[in-house]
Amino acid sequence: MGFGSYDESEQQNQEMNTDDDSEGVSVHEDDHEGELTFETDASTDDLVNKLQDIKDNPEEE
């Protein structure tokens, strides 16, 4: 067998286990429906300035 070769017999007659109790990943396990709102007294300019401060000083968390 050369580089990149494979045994074709390994590729034939493969069975998939489709039992419901298998350990699969559920992509919808943490789905949530709803709405998130918040209120603040800060202006948009205040928030943008705060964001810029955070970007300028990332070590201060």
C-alpha positions in Angstrom: 0.0 0.0 0.0 1.2 3.4 -0.9 0.7 6.7 0.8 -3.0 7.6 1.0 -4.1 4.1 0.2 -6.7 2.2 2.2 -8.3 -1.2 2.4 -11.5 -1.0 0.4 -13.0 -3.9 2.4 -13.1 -1.6 5.5 -15.3 0.8 3.5 -17.9 -1.8 2.6 -20.8 -3.1 4.8 -20.5 -0.5 7.5 -23.4 -0.5 9.9 -24.6 2.6 11.7 -26.0 2.3 15.2 -29.2 4.3 15.2 -30.3 3.5 18.7 -32.0 6.5 20.4 -29.9 6.1 23.5 -26.6 6.8 21.6 -24.4 9.6 22.8 -25.1 12.1 20.1 -24.9 15.9 20.2 -28.2 17.7 20.5 -27.9 21.0 18.7 -31.2 22.2 20.1 -30.6 21.2 23.7 -30.1 24.9 24.8 -32.4 26.7 22.4 -34.4 29.4 24.1 -37.2 31.5 22.9 -37.9 34.9 24.3 -36.8 38.5 24.4 -34.1 40.3 26.4 -34.4 44.0 27.2 -32.6 46.3 29.5 -32.7 49.9 30.4 -29.8 52.2 31.2 -29.4 55.9 32.0 -26.1 56.0 30.0 -26.2 57.7 26.6 -24.9 56.1 23.4 -21.8 58.3 23.6 -21.1 57.1 27.1 -21.4 53.5 26.1 -19.2 54.0 23.1 -16.6 55.8 25.2 -16.7 53.0 27.8 -16.2 50.4 25.0 -13.2 52.3 23.7 -11.7 52.4 27.2 -12.1 48.6 27.4 -10.4 48.2 24.0 -7.6 50.5 25.0 -7.0 48.8 28.3 -7.8 45.1 27.9 -5.7 44.0 30.9 -8.1 45.9 33.3 -11.0 43.5 33.7 
